[in-house]
Amino acid sequence: MADSLELLVEHWVRPEIRALSAYHVADATGLIKLDAMENPYSWPDELRDEWAALLRDIDVNRYPDPLASGLVPHLRESMAIPDDMGVMLGNGSDEIIQIIAMTLAGPNRALLSVEPGFVMYKMIAGFCGMKYVGVPLRAEDFSLDLPALLQAMDETQPAVVFLAYPNNPTGNLFDRDALLQVIEAAPGLVVIDEAYAPFTDASFMTELGRYDNLVVMRTVSKMGLAGLRLGLLAGPRQWLDEFDKVRLPYNINVLTQASAEFALRHQSVFDGQTETIRAERGRLAAALVDMAGLTVFPSEANFVLVRVPAGRAGELFEGLKAAGVLVKKLDGGHPLLADTLRLTVGTPEENAALLAALSRLL
Ligand SMILES: *Cc1c(COP(=O)(O)O)cnc(C)c1O
């Protein structure tokens, strides 16, 4: 029975899916969680009470508003989306990446990005049967290698280019003029993924409408609403109308719609938290720079990438974990990430615990 079941699965599951391993999420029980770029702050009690009262009156027996018409105006205002641009919501921006890939996939169609970059671009290209092209960043500072990128675009004619701005897992912003050249040279769509927008002043939102092939993706995850699963795509309606055909009609549930709208009506709470995280990022990076043996990469996001002494990433990762702090070990993934750890910025107390443990281990 088991044998034949395995054969059956092997026969029918597409080979490219069987070759993948599922996205691994580390168990963080009992640990200070500095591995996933979450906002470490929860909500003040009175806000929680008001929110709970609001949720009490939601009818979960009804399907959600397929257009989320109560929520979209708040998102437009909060993210300064130009009035003449369309908006499409996703169950996290991960779902939007998938919708774009499903819409543009086809035989010999490529999705291009840079490496090291956000891993979901490559994974989703795989599920959707797209060819994936990863162009290496410059090893010394993770900046764009513009000639290599232009050449790769010329050779592979990608249907879509995904670029995270700031980039994950490196934390830097790519050169703005280089990105504009990429947008101008790209034969297809360019998605600027601004997941870390709350932690930087740079954005391509104001460029929307100036290029036929530019769309901007955002999420509320990193600003403090990761549990709601809500992302959005802003851009010309001609693109978004097509993507909307692939979107499942009720992808944003009633609790998410109501909760996100509620949260955006209290935007100042999140702005305050974001400011604190930005200040803490500066303090954390400065303290790391002072530790012998570490290379600290500049960050415009809510995490800091560090290179530790050669060969010690595994031991330091385990040592931090034993000290109660979970970070992300990137060593062992992309070759340019050898000996690196990614540290999410936490509360002052969490960062102090991380720094104390790290300095002891080093
Ligand atoms: C975290 C992250 C996302 C995913 O965001 P969700 O909205 O939570 O799915 C997308 N892009 C980048 C670069 C990220 O780091």
Ligand as a Chemical Component Dictionary entry (heavy atoms), coordinates in Angstrom:
data_LIG
# 
_chem_comp.id                   LIG 
_chem_comp.type                 NON-POLYMER 
_chem_comp.pdbx_formal_charge   0 
_chem_comp.three_letter_code    LIG 
# 
loop_
_chem_comp_atom.comp_id 
_chem_comp_atom.atom_id 
_chem_comp_atom.alt_atom_id 
_chem_comp_atom.type_symbol 
_chem_comp_atom.charge 
_chem_comp_atom.model_Cartn_x 
_chem_comp_atom.model_Cartn_y 
_chem_comp_atom.model_Cartn_z 
_chem_comp_atom.pdbx_ordinal 
LIG C1 C1 C 0 8.783  39.738 3.983  1  
LIG C2 C2 C 0 8.893  40.024 2.538  2  
LIG C3 C3 C 0 7.794  39.859 1.681  3  
LIG C4 C4 C 0 6.570  39.092 2.089  4  
LIG O1 O1 O 0 5.661  39.812 2.725  5  
LIG P1 P1 P 0 4.220  39.236 3.092  6  
LIG O2 O2 O 0 3.334  40.377 2.764  7  
LIG O3 O3 O 0 4.295  38.947 4.547  8  
LIG O4 O4 O 0 3.914  38.026 2.274  9  
LIG C5 C5 C 0 7.919  40.247 0.361  10 
LIG N1 N1 N 0 9.068  40.735 -0.101 11 
LIG C6 C6 C 0 10.157 40.883 0.667  12 
LIG C7 C7 C 0 11.407 41.417 0.096  13 
LIG C8 C8 C 0 10.099 40.517 2.020  14 
LIG O5 O5 O 0 11.192 40.606 2.767  15 
# 
loop_
_chem_comp_bond.comp_id 
_chem_comp_bond.atom_id_1 
_chem_comp_bond.atom_id_2 
_chem_comp_bond.value_order 
_chem_comp_bond.pdbx_ordinal 
LIG C1 C2 SING 1  
LIG C2 C3 SING 2  
LIG C2 C8 DOUB 3  
LIG C3 C4 SING 4  
LIG C3 C5 DOUB 5  
LIG C4 O1 SING 6  
LIG O1 P1 SING 7  
LIG P1 O2 DOUB 8  
LIG P1 O3 SING 9  
LIG P1 O4 SING 10 
LIG C5 N1 SING 11 
LIG N1 C6 DOUB 12 
LIG C6 C7 SING 13 
LIG C6 C8 SING 14 
LIG C8 O5 SING 15 
# 
